[in-house]
């Protein structure tokens, strides 16, 4: 096997470390979801479900608003300083939420957690530390953290709630953020990006915003995360209707997530070849679309719902790995952080849109309505994907 087909120790160390930091951010968003609404009932103001929803969604909203500025700053001042600042803000927000006397201070804590918007800087730093032919593997590690964080949240949150309570969970995420700063300092190698010339911020933003190929990828990450959040409005009810108690849902989610990680490996391992990458990419979008067309007819059968989840998370993990890989390849070298800031902002807006729209549509039109929403988003994406260009530099040498 050619040495170029394997990660160097430096690439592997950086990819693993940055994946861990990225996963921590997602864990901070997901881990309270299974237990927060019940905990909030004991807080002043916590019986207002609108405020509970704001407390949960505020994280994603501030993430979306601040990814672009953090991306600019990472291009201008370097990746590591921006990540340090973001982790400190995240830790402060975690401790504010942990000590919150009412729902309003929890909202403030969640806003601060989201304000540490380091996703774009972490992805850009991963691109800085890896060669083109190894980048898909590094992004696969990061992409997999979404499913892993979600699965871990479903399994660990009830246990952590019993052991340390929701305030303890918030405090734990704050401590882990401080640990991540030490990991970044001692473990992640330096790979500073070339700073752009002064006054380029708006020009760089306009350049990446108007790029038609980057726009295809930005729509893709918006649709992917909107579909994810809308789907999880439907699936818990489908599992319950199939006879599985809410406390037992992790028994479906966990093996599905683990199985999807195994099945995603072949397409991700071939992503260095631009022809194969494009084929797998389009096939993954088509598989997502087919599954959502069938979703309304799967309720009531536990095995069919589990099969749908497997068929969802395999292409989801593949696309989660390929989308940032392609974004880093297509973005201008001097504006990777800006491009990834825009990409990450659109990703979190997709999360916010999918949850909000999915809840409203499910309330009025049920699973069929949510399936119709997801189908429209995925059909548009499939049309855009057929016009996708994979840069020649992606060819393995």
Buried (B, 14 or more C-beta within 10 A) or exposed (E): EEEEEEBBEEBBBBBBBBBBBBBBBBBBBBBBBBBBBEBBEEBEBBEEEEBBBBBBBBBBBBBBBBBBBBBBBBBBBBBBBBBBBBBBBBBBBBBBBBEBEEBBBBBBBBBBBBBBBBBBBBBBBBBBBBBBBBBBBBBBBBBBBBBBBBBBBBBBBBEBBEEBBBBEBBBBBBEBBBBBBEBBEEBBEEBEBEBBEEEBBEEBBEBBBEBEBBBBBBBBBBBBBBBBBBBBBBBBBBBBBBEBEEEEBBBBBBBBBEBBBEBBBEBBEBBBBBEBBBEBBBBBBBBBBBBBBBBBEBBEBBEBBBBBBBBBBBBBBBBBBBBBBBBBBBBBEBBBBBBBBBBBBBBBBBBBBBBBBBBBBBEEEBBBBBBBBBBEBBBEBBEBBEEBEBEEEBEBE
